[in-house]
Amino acid sequence: MRPRTPRLPATPEPSNVIRDAEGKRALFSRIEPEPVRGAITVACSRCQEITSLSPLQAMRALLPSLYVPLLRRDYPSLMRCPACHQLGWSRLSLHV
């Protein structure tokens, strides 16, 4: 007969456990890259998306738009959102 082998613990000891510093949150979260210099950021009130556009792309998106800062201070531009392609109120910001 051979001697019994010692049973291994069901869970590893805390000193031997290697934890992922990022965790699952890194897999399922979106990291927003910083917009490049000269980019125009469009924040849509309808879909809550923030889109960075080059100046040429922004001019194409802004052609059929309406800017009313006195009526709507938080989202003053009525335009088609580049993310959801719906007509809605948006906020524009220029990154210099």
Protein Blocks (a to p, Z undefined) as FASTA:
>chain_A
ZZddddddfbdcfklpccdfklmmlmmpccdddddehiacdddfklopacdddfklmmmm
mmmgcddfklmmmlmcgcddfklopacdddddddZZ
